[in-house]
């Protein structure tokens, strides 16, 4: 059974895990999270490691040097107030205490991370999916499901806000007879200096080019369920073991259940962070003031607006609007930008 065949189950497990973690967050007497990220215990034997996999019961598979172990989270974190439901994410660097039973005592500061938001009632809850990575391969299929560049724009904005390099991958090109229309729709991204790659796991087209982009990089594939991420991964690295059962038996003897993917080495150098598919991708309200600068191409165009805080929504002297009128920015992309900005008012 392939890991990506269980995406929906993983998301359901993630929802269940939130209910458990939420109980930890609301206990009285909780301390400030920044203070608690550094251990105050004495006599610790700390070794730095990298989180490879996250399980549902506050256990984590950690690589320390050439070894791996499954570690629980220190009880100190039960008194910590976190911004969202994620305590530790795949890719996090941590310090593990080996003075007794190995357990994670410190979560080191993240260089960057990719997060999504799940609506719970009237609130958006933050879920950190991966951290400390080089690039995100934003994967979207041409058909099955249909190409949705508006969703690609949302992924792109989220990745750019976090300072991670976005690469757009248009997959399943073997399912259409003529790519002219798709290439024309994506031409704007390429003119803005954004890497766009066209792939087919069935025919192998674009696989070598994609493999070269992944070489010696820490990369995550992100995109809606059904876009073909698992098929691409298998085409890039046929011998890569993505079977859930084998990982569970080797690392946890069936006790723990993985919810959010894992960090796996490529044979040609670098790492893959395999994440579940995403049914929706929300942008937090804190992103609103950043979108006018990180939307595809707008970082370059916005510097020529009359006002430094231009939102490109009708202001006098807006360079973005002038370029839309001239046809240099496609109306479809500006409509996508407008939809994103409008979504913050929902």
N, C-alpha and C positions, 0 to 999 in steps of 0.2 A: 504493500500500500504506500503510495507516494505521499510525502508531507503535504504538498499543495492540494491533494484531493480532500484534505481535512480543513480547508480554510474556514468554512462556515462554522465547523465545530470549534475551531480555535477561538473564533470571535465570540461564540457563546460562552466558552470557558473564561475568556477575558472579562466578559460581563459579570460572570459569577464571582470572579476574583475581586472585582471592584467592591462587591458587597462585603467581602471579608476584610479588605483593606480599609474600607470606609470606617469600620468599627475602630480601627487603630487610630484614625485621624481625629476622632471626636472625643477621645477620652480626656477627662479633666487633668490639669497639671501638666500639659504638654509643653515642652521647651521649644525655644526658637530653633528652627531647622539648621540655620547656618552654624550655630554653636555645636549642634549635635553631629555635624558631618565629621568633626574631628574627635577622636577617642580621647577620654580623660583617664582611662584605666592605666595602671602601671604593670610592668612585667610582661608586656605583650611581645610576641615574636611575630612581627608583621612581615609579610611578603607580598609584593605587588603582583596582581593578576589581572586578567581580562575576562569579562563575562562573555561566555559563548552562548549560553542558553538560559532562558527564564522559565521557571516552573510555577505552578499555581499556589504552592504552599510556602512561599517565601524561601525557596531553595533555588540555588543558582549553580550552573555548571561553569567552573572557572578554570582558565588555563594559567598555570603558574610555571614559567620556564617551559620545560618539555613535558610537564605533567598536567593532568586534569583532576579535579575533584569536585564533588557536589557539596556546597556549603550553605548553611542556613544564614539568615540575616541576624545580626546582633539584636538582642532584645532592646537595646537603647533606642532603636528606631521606632519602637511602639509608642514613644512619647513625642514623636516628631510630627509637626504639621507640614505636609507637603502641598505643593501647588496643585497637584492633580493626583491621579490614582497610581502613577508610576513611581515606585521606590527605586528600583534598579532597572536599567535597560540593557539590552544586548549592545555590546561594544563598550560598556562602562569599564573604566579602570578602577580597581578596588584594592584595598589592603586587607589581607586575610591573616587572622591571628592563629598561629599554630602552637600556642602555649598549652592548649588543651585540645578539645575537638575543634577542628578548623571551622571558623565562622568569619563572616565579613564584618569587619570593625569600622572601616572607613570607605566612603564613596568619594573618589577623587573628582575634582572639578572637570566638567565636560568642556571640551573644545567646541563642540557643536552637537546638534541633535535634530532629528526629524520627529515631529509630533503631529498628531491629529487630535481632533476634538469630537467627543461623543456627547450628544445632547441628552441630558438627564433632567426631565422636567423643563424648567425655564433656564437652565444653566448649561454651559458647555464645559465638559470635564476634559482636562488635558491627559492624553496618553502619549508618552514618549516611546517611540517605536525602536529607534536605533540611535547610537551616539558615536562621536569621535570617528567620523568616516570622511572619505575624500569626495565621493560623488554619488549621486542618485540617478539611476537609469529610469526615467519616467516612461513607463511602457504603456502603450495604447494600441489596441488592434484596429485594423481598418474596418472589419466586420466581425460580428459574433463575439463581443458586442460592437456596435457601430462606433466609428471614430468620433470622439467627443473632445474637440480642441478646447472648449470651455473648461472641461475638467483638467485637461493638460495645463492650462493657464493657472488654475488653482494650485495644482501640485508645484508648478514652477515657482509661484510666488512664495509658497511655504518653504521650499528648499532655499531660495535666495535669501529670505529673511534670516535663515539660520547660518548663512555663509558657506553653504555647501554647493559644489558645482553640479548643476543640472544638465543631463544629457537626455534628449528626447528620442525615444525609440518607437518607430511605427512598425508594428508587427503584423504578421499574417498577410504579407503582400502577395502571397501565392493565391489568395482567394479572390483577387480582382484581376480583370484582363488588362486594364489600362491604369497606370499610376499617375497619369498626367494631372488629373484633377486633384489627387491627394498631394502630389508634389507642389502644385500651384498653391494649395492651401497652406502648406508648410514653408513656402518660400520666404515668407516674412521672417520666420524665426532664424533662418539661415542668413538673411541679410543683416540681422541684428547680432550676428556672431555666435549664435547658439548652435551647438552641434546637434544635427538631426541625422539619425541613421535608420535605414529601412531594412527590415529583416524578415526572414521566413525560416522557422525551425524545420519545416517540411522539405524545402528545396536547398537549404543551407545558405541562401543568399544573405549577405551581410554578416554572417556569423564570424568570419575571420576578422573583419573590421571591428566588430564588437569586442571580440576577444582581445584585440590589441589595445582597445580603450580601457579594458579591465586590468591589463597586466600591471602588476606591482601596485595596484590601488585597492583601497578598501571601499567596496561598492555595495549599494543596496538597489534591488529592483523594486520599484514601487508603482502601483497602478491598480486600476479596478480589477476585481475578480473576473477571470475569463479572458484577460488580455494576452495570455500565453507566456507568462513569466517562467513557469516551471518548464515548459517545452523549450524555451530559449536556453535556460540553464542546462538542461540535459543535452542540448545540441552543442553548447560550448564545452561542456565537461561531461561526456557520457559516463565516465566512471565515478562521478561524484555521488556519494551515498546520501540520499535524502530520505531514507526510510525511517519513519517514526519509531517502529518497533525496535530496530537495531540500536538506535541511539538510546532509547529508554532502558533497554536491557543492559547496555554497557555502562550507563552512567547512574542509573537510579533503581535498577532491579524492579521496574514496574511500579515504584511507589509514587513517583511524581508525574505530572502531565504537563507537557510543554504547551505554551499558549501563543507565543509571539515569534516563532522562527528560531534561527540560530546563525552563528557566525562560523563559516566553513572556509578552509583554505583552498585556493585554486592551485592546480598542479603547475601552472605557468607563472606563479607569483601573485601575491595579493590575497584578499579575502572577499568572500561573498557573504552578505548578510541577507538571509532568506526570510522574507516577511510574508505574513498572510495577505490575501487580497483585501481591498478596502471597498466597502459598499458605498460609502459617502466620504467626502473630505471637506470638513468645515474649517473656516479660518476664524481664529479668535479675534475679538474686538480690538485687542492690543495691536493687531496687525494693520488696522485701518490707515493710520498715518504713514505707514511704510509702503503700502501698495502702490501709490503714485510713483515711487522710485524703483520698485522691484518688478513691476509688471514687465513682461518681455519687451525689451527695446526702450522702455521709458526712462531707464537710468541715463541713457545718452540724450534722449530728446528733452527731458525735463530741465536740463541745465540752461536751455535757451528760453525757458518761460520767463515772463516779466517778473513774476513773484516767486520767491524761493520756496514758498509753501503751497504752490499751485497744486490743486487737486485734479485739474484737467476736466472739470465739470461745468465749464461755461465761463471761466474767468477771462478777463480782458488780457490779451497778450499771451495766451496759452499756445505754446509751440506745438503741443500734441494735437490740439484741435485743428490748427492750421495744416498740419501734415495729414490729418484725416480728410480734410476738405480737398487737399491736393491729390489724394489717393495714395500717398506714400505709406500711410498706415491703413490697412484694410478695415473697412467698416465693421466686419465680423469681429476683428480683434478688439476694436474700441467698444463694441457692444458687449463683448465678454468682460472687458475691464469695468464697464458701467454696471454690469450684473454683479460683479464681485463687490464693488463699492456699495451698491444698493443692498446687498445681503447683510451688511453690518447694521442696517436699520430695521431688520426683521425682528 
